[in-house]
Amino acid sequence: MTSGAGNGGRKWRTMGLAAIAVVAGMALMLGMIGAMEWTNRTEFCVSCHSMQTNYDELKKSVHYTNRSGAHAQCADCHVPKEWGAKVIRKVLAVNDVVAEIKGTLDTPEKYEAKRGELAERVWKYMAASGSRECMTCHSYESMGGPKQSTAARQKHKDAAQEGRTCIACHKGVAHKMPPREE
């Protein structure tokens, strides 16, 4: 009789540990989701000195102020919406945080010296993703053809047929272009 009670106790202990593991896993997942969303806020992005320059440039662009009232935040252009791609992008973004902590970009002069390299990295990422973040708001199918110039309408039609990405033509849309290297 004692051995039966021991097995029952072991069973309840195992179930209790499993329940604790499930609850801990859920708490960890919710914490991770919360952290991911918290770091998507523009206020988080511009809390680094180096990103203030980018934010000041964004505020002068059509992506910040326009006739339709649409207002892009940092994450709208730089963070994918899909979970897997978002996690990968966030892991890669740790390099930016490390650079800020190390002082690699902590002055406007240091940021400007690296601007070309940083822009190339972002453009390469955007091209590789098919300008996925751009396509969240813009698509060839939904562009207002009659509101575009004849040249723009033709260029967008050609780009769609050829499978070109937004970033192939629209570098420097929300931030100033880096100086060209000779």
TAHUMO-V492208 format. One line per field, one symbol per residue. ss: DSSP state (H for helix, E for strand, L for the rest). phi: phi as a letter, one per 40 degrees, with the letter a starting at -180 (. if undefined). psi: psi as a letter, one per 40 degrees, with the letter a starting at -180 (. if undefined). A space follows every 10 residues. Layout:
# TAHUMO-V492208
ss: ???
phi: ???
psi: ???
This chain:
# TAHUMO-V492208
ss: LHHHHHHHHH HHHHHHHHHH HHHHHHHHHH HHHHHHHHLL LHHHHLLLHH HHHHHHHHHL LLLLLLLLLL LLLHHHHHLL LLHHHHHHHH HHHHHHHHHH HHLLLLLHHH HHHHHHHHHH HHHHHHHHLL LHHHHHHLLL LLLLHHHLLH HHHHHHHHHH HHLLLHHHLL LLLLLLLLLL LL
phi: .ccccccccc cccccccccc cccccccccc cccccccccc cddcdcccdc ccdccccdcc bccbbaccgc bccdcdcbbc ccdccccccc cccddccccc ccgcbcbdcc cccbdccccd cccccccccg fdccccbbad ccccdccccd ccdccccccc ccgccdccbb cgcbbccccc cc
psi: dddddddddd dddddddddd dddddddddd ddddddddee hddddeehdd edddddddee ieedhideei hhiddddehi dhdddddddd ddeddddddd deedfeiddd dddedddddd ddddddddef fdddeddiid dehgddeiid dddddddddd defiideddf ifdeiiiiih h.
